[in-house]
């Protein structure tokens, strides 16, 4: 039987009733998918409270040895069938660990068309797409790029993240893994790191959870069309809140509660994220509708997660320290 949870008004942390028989699964994927769909057979059945230890391919389908295992874009590990998950529930995915598992990553090296003034594209000196290879020093926690076409040489701290966390979409749709939406998917949010909790609406029995598209780091907006694309070792746990509706993905970390809205144009993505955050504050934090609006007017922050995918993604967030004490 699925566990039932209460969202605390003070912090929105998911408070679980302890489960005596939570299991740890070491899952080695052998098949990967390029769509989010109810039609894919479950790769593994798990229970609320269970932990999964697994791996992901990079966005082009290469594994930890750099060997191609699946076609791109963004081949997904999964889907994971969560016992007891039903439409209308809320799936809670806690990302416990994301670590690079090879010594290289790749990225694009041209600013994407939607990220710049259209007139600047014709004035470019560098016009040809080029994939560049970064060296990943996991021990030092650094990514380095030394390429004759890239000056100066670059060194940036590693900040591993998952570009894709999603469930089977509603209405029996099959949606490509380059796309974000209400189901999650390719949101490409640079702060979807270890320690983040992702809350997704359940649309199908079992939810059917997919993960993939690991980045060793990524700038906000993903303005070259990639992060530092690489394969990952990932650990996550799943929980379930029964009959807890959400329209758009909700996230939480130590500092923020967040909503990710995805659409085109960018304004519509912002509208989705803002509307869902107000709905969340009213439902779980004791705000009236007007109270949530007044609070958001002075406390709301935004980030642009991606401007390169088929849908753009905007993050609406508020600091947990500013939420009223309950």
C-alpha positions as CSV (number, residue, x, y, z in Angstrom):
1,X,0.0,0.0,0.0
2,X,1.4,3.5,-0.9
3,X,2.5,5.6,2.0
4,X,0.6,8.8,2.7
5,X,2.3,12.1,3.4
6,X,1.5,15.5,4.8
7,X,3.2,18.6,3.5
8,X,4.1,20.8,6.4
9,X,2.9,24.4,6.1
10,X,6.1,25.6,7.8
11,X,8.6,24.3,5.2
12,X,6.7,22.2,2.6
13,X,9.1,19.3,3.4
14,X,7.5,15.9,2.7
15,X,7.0,14.2,6.0
16,X,6.8,10.4,5.5
17,X,5.2,7.8,7.6
18,X,8.2,5.3,8.1
19,X,8.0,2.3,5.9
20,X,9.4,-0.9,7.4
21,X,10.3,-2.5,4.1
22,X,11.9,0.2,1.9
23,X,14.3,-1.4,-0.5
24,X,17.5,-0.3,-2.3
25,X,17.6,-1.3,-6.0
26,X,20.8,-1.4,-8.0
27,X,19.5,-1.0,-11.5
28,X,21.7,-1.4,-14.6
29,X,19.8,-0.1,-17.6
30,X,20.1,-1.9,-20.9
31,X,17.3,-0.2,-22.8
32,X,16.7,3.5,-23.2
33,X,13.9,5.7,-24.5
34,X,13.6,8.9,-26.5
35,X,10.0,9.6,-25.6
36,X,8.1,10.1,-22.4
37,X,5.1,7.7,-22.8
38,X,2.8,5.4,-21.0
39,X,3.5,2.8,-23.7
40,X,7.0,1.9,-22.6
41,X,7.1,-1.2,-20.4
42,X,8.4,-0.6,-16.8
43,X,12.1,-1.2,-16.4
44,X,11.7,-1.7,-12.7
45,X,8.9,-1.7,-10.2
46,X,9.6,0.1,-6.9
47,X,7.6,1.1,-3.8
48,X,7.3,4.5,-2.1
49,X,10.3,4.8,0.2
50,X,12.6,2.8,-2.1
51,X,16.0,4.0,-3.2
52,X,17.3,3.4,-6.8
53,X,21.0,3.4,-7.6
54,X,21.5,3.6,-11.4
55,X,23.3,5.3,-14.3
56,X,22.4,7.6,-17.2
57,X,23.8,8.1,-20.7
58,X,24.9,11.4,-22.0
59,X,22.6,13.4,-24.3
60,X,24.0,11.7,-27.5
61,X,23.6,8.2,-26.0
62,X,27.2,7.4,-24.8
63,X,28.0,5.6,-21.6
64,X,30.7,5.9,-18.9
65,X,33.2,4.5,-21.3
66,X,32.2,6.9,-24.1
67,X,30.6,4.0,-26.1
68,X,27.3,4.6,-27.9
69,X,24.5,2.7,-26.3
70,X,21.4,4.4,-27.7
71,X,20.4,7.1,-30.1
72,X,20.0,10.7,-29.0
73,X,18.6,13.1,-28.0
74,X,18.5,12.5,-24.3
75,X,18.0,8.8,-24.0
76,X,16.2,8.1,-20.7
77,X,16.8,5.6,-18.0
78,X,13.6,3.9,-16.9
79,X,10.7,4.0,-16.7
80,X,10.3,3.2,-13.0
81,X,6.8,2.0,-12.0
82,X,6.0,3.3,-8.5
83,X,3.5,0.9,-6.8
84,X,0.3,2.6,-5.7
85,X,0.8,5.7,-7.8
86,X,-2.5,6.7,-9.5
87,X,-3.6,9.7,-11.5
88,X,-4.3,12.7,-9.2
89,X,-1.4,11.8,-6.9
90,X,1.9,13.6,-6.5
91,X,5.1,11.8,-7.1
92,X,8.0,13.0,-4.9
93,X,11.5,12.3,-6.2
94,X,14.4,13.1,-4.0
95,X,17.7,13.3,-5.9
96,X,20.2,11.9,-3.4
97,X,23.3,11.8,-5.6
98,X,24.4,12.9,-9.1
99,X,28.1,12.3,-9.9
100,X,30.0,12.2,-13.1
101,X,31.4,8.8,-14.0
102,X,33.8,9.5,-16.8
103,X,36.6,12.0,-17.5
104,X,35.1,13.9,-20.4
105,X,32.1,16.0,-21.3
106,X,31.1,17.8,-24.5
107,X,29.3,21.0,-25.2
108,X,28.4,23.3,-28.1
109,X,30.3,26.5,-28.7
110,X,27.9,28.8,-30.5
111,X,25.2,30.9,-28.8
112,X,21.8,29.6,-29.7
113,X,19.6,31.7,-32.1
114,X,16.9,32.4,-29.5
115,X,19.4,33.6,-27.0
116,X,20.8,36.6,-29.1
117,X,19.6,39.5,-31.2
118,X,18.8,38.1,-34.7
119,X,21.0,40.7,-36.4
120,X,24.0,39.4,-34.4
121,X,23.8,36.0,-36.1
122,X,24.7,37.4,-39.5
123,X,27.6,39.3,-38.0
124,X,29.3,36.3,-36.5
125,X,32.9,35.5,-37.2
126,X,32.4,32.0,-35.8
127,X,29.6,30.5,-37.8
128,X,30.3,26.8,-38.0
129,X,28.9,24.6,-35.2
130,X,31.7,22.9,-33.2
131,X,31.4,20.4,-30.4
132,X,34.2,21.0,-27.8
133,X,35.5,18.4,-25.3
134,X,35.9,19.3,-21.7
135,X,38.2,17.4,-19.3
136,X,36.5,16.5,-16.0
137,X,38.6,16.3,-12.9
138,X,36.3,14.8,-10.4
139,X,38.9,14.8,-7.6
140,X,39.5,18.5,-8.0
141,X,35.8,19.2,-8.8
142,X,36.7,21.1,-12.0
143,X,35.9,21.0,-15.7
144,X,38.6,22.3,-18.0
145,X,38.5,23.3,-21.7
146,X,41.7,23.9,-23.7
147,X,40.9,24.2,-27.4
148,X,42.8,26.3,-30.0
149,X,39.5,27.8,-31.1
150,X,38.5,28.8,-27.5
151,X,40.4,31.5,-25.8
152,X,41.2,31.9,-23.0
153,X,41.4,28.3,-21.7
154,X,38.5,27.7,-19.3
155,X,38.2,26.1,-15.9
156,X,34.9,26.0,-14.1
157,X,33.7,24.1,-11.0
158,X,31.7,21.0,-11.5
159,X,28.0,21.3,-10.6
160,X,26.4,18.0,-11.6
161,X,22.7,18.2,-12.5
162,X,20.0,16.3,-14.4
163,X,18.5,18.0,-17.4
164,X,15.6,15.5,-17.5
165,X,13.3,14.2,-14.8
166,X,9.8,13.3,-16.0
167,X,6.8,11.0,-15.9
168,X,4.5,9.7,-18.5
169,X,2.4,12.7,-19.8
170,X,-1.3,13.0,-19.6
171,X,-3.8,12.1,-22.3
172,X,-1.7,9.1,-23.5
173,X,0.7,11.5,-25.3
174,X,4.2,10.4,-26.3
175,X,6.5,13.4,-26.1
176,X,10.1,13.6,-27.2
177,X,12.9,13.8,-24.6
178,X,14.0,17.2,-25.9
179,X,10.8,18.7,-24.6
180,X,9.8,19.9,-21.1
181,X,6.2,20.3,-20.0
182,X,3.8,19.8,-17.2
183,X,5.1,16.2,-16.8
184,X,8.6,17.5,-16.2
185,X,10.9,16.2,-18.9
186,X,13.8,18.2,-20.4
187,X,13.6,21.2,-18.1
188,X,17.3,21.8,-18.2
189,X,17.3,23.7,-14.9
190,X,20.9,24.2,-13.7
191,X,19.9,23.9,-10.0
192,X,18.3,20.4,-10.3
193,X,21.3,19.1,-8.3
194,X,21.7,16.5,-5.6
195,X,19.6,17.4,-2.6
196,X,16.7,18.7,-4.7
197,X,13.3,17.3,-4.3
198,X,11.2,17.1,-7.5
199,X,7.4,16.8,-7.3
200,X,5.5,15.8,-10.4
201,X,1.8,15.1,-11.1
202,X,0.9,11.5,-11.7
203,X,-0.9,11.0,-15.0
204,X,-0.7,7.2,-15.4
205,X,-0.9,4.2,-13.1
206,X,2.6,3.8,-11.6
207,X,3.6,7.3,-12.7
208,X,6.4,5.9,-15.0
209,X,9.4,7.9,-14.0
210,X,12.2,8.7,-16.4
211,X,15.6,10.3,-15.8
212,X,18.5,11.3,-18.0
213,X,20.5,14.1,-19.7
214,X,23.2,14.6,-17.1
215,X,25.3,17.8,-17.2
216,X,28.6,18.2,-15.3
217,X,27.5,21.8,-15.1
218,X,25.3,24.2,-17.1
219,X,24.7,28.0,-17.3
220,X,21.3,29.4,-16.7
221,X,19.2,29.3,-20.0
222,X,21.5,26.7,-21.5
223,X,22.3,29.4,-24.1
224,X,24.6,27.2,-26.3
225,X,22.0,24.5,-26.5
226,X,23.9,22.1,-24.2
227,X,25.3,21.8,-20.7
228,X,28.6,19.9,-20.2
229,X,27.0,16.7,-21.5
230,X,28.2,13.5,-19.8
231,X,27.1,10.2,-18.3
232,X,26.2,10.0,-14.6
233,X,25.9,7.8,-11.5
234,X,22.5,8.7,-9.9
235,X,20.7,7.8,-6.7
236,X,17.2,8.8,-5.9
237,X,14.4,7.9,-3.6
238,X,10.6,8.1,-4.3
239,X,7.7,9.0,-2.2
240,X,4.0,9.4,-3.0
241,X,1.4,11.9,-1.8
242,X,-2.1,10.5,-2.4
243,X,-4.7,12.8,-4.0
244,X,-2.4,15.8,-4.0
245,X,-2.9,17.5,-7.3
246,X,-0.2,19.7,-9.0
247,X,-0.3,21.1,-12.5
248,X,3.4,22.0,-13.0
249,X,6.6,20.5,-11.6
250,X,7.4,21.7,-8.1
251,X,10.9,21.7,-6.6
252,X,12.4,22.2,-3.2
253,X,15.9,22.5,-1.9
254,X,17.4,23.9,1.3
255,X,16.9,27.5,0.3
256,X,13.9,27.7,-2.1
257,X,10.5,26.4,-3.0
258,X,10.2,26.5,-6.8
259,X,7.8,25.9,-9.7
260,X,9.0,25.2,-13.3
261,X,6.7,26.3,-16.1
262,X,7.4,25.4,-19.7
263,X,5.9,26.8,-22.9
264,X,6.4,29.1,-25.9
265,X,6.5,32.0,-25.8
266,X,8.7,32.6,-22.8
267,X,6.0,34.8,-21.2
268,X,3.6,31.9,-21.1
269,X,6.2,29.8,-19.3
270,X,6.5,32.6,-16.7
271,X,2.7,32.7,-16.4
272,X,2.5,28.9,-15.8
273,X,5.2,29.0,-13.1
274,X,3.7,32.1,-11.4
275,X,0.1,30.6,-11.3
276,X,1.3,27.3,-9.9
277,X,3.4,28.9,-7.2
278,X,0.4,30.9,-6.0
279,X,-1.7,27.8,-6.0
280,X,0.9,26.0,-4.0
281,X,1.2,28.8,-1.4
282,X,-2.5,28.8,-0.9
283,X,-2.9,25.0,-0.7
284,X,0.0,24.3,1.6
285,X,1.4,27.4,3.4
286,X,-1.7,29.0,4.8
287,X,-2.0,31.9,2.5
288,X,-5.2,33.4,1.2
289,X,-5.3,34.1,-2.5
290,X,-4.7,37.8,-1.9
291,X,-2.1,37.1,0.8
292,X,-0.1,34.9,-1.6
293,X,-0.3,37.6,-4.3
294,X,0.9,40.3,-1.8
295,X,3.7,38.1,-0.7
296,X,4.8,37.1,-4.2
297,X,4.8,40.7,-5.2
298,X,7.6,41.4,-2.8
299,X,9.4,38.0,-2.4
300,X,9.2,36.3,-5.8
301,X,12.4,35.5,-7.8
302,X,12.6,34.2,-11.4
303,X,15.2,32.3,-13.3
304,X,15.3,31.3,-17.0
305,X,16.1,27.6,-17.1
306,X,16.2,27.1,-20.9
307,X,15.7,29.1,-24.1
308,X,16.7,26.4,-26.5
309,X,14.3,23.5,-26.1
310,X,11.0,23.1,-28.0
311,X,9.4,24.7,-24.9
312,X,11.2,27.3,-22.9
313,X,11.3,27.0,-19.1
314,X,11.0,29.6,-16.4
315,X,11.5,29.1,-12.7
316,X,9.4,31.0,-10.1
317,X,10.7,30.7,-6.6
318,X,10.6,32.1,-3.1
319,X,13.1,31.8,-0.3
320,X,11.9,29.4,2.4
321,X,13.3,31.8,5.1
322,X,10.7,34.4,4.0
323,X,7.7,32.1,4.3
324,X,5.5,32.8,7.3
325,X,6.3,30.7,10.4
326,X,3.4,28.3,11.2
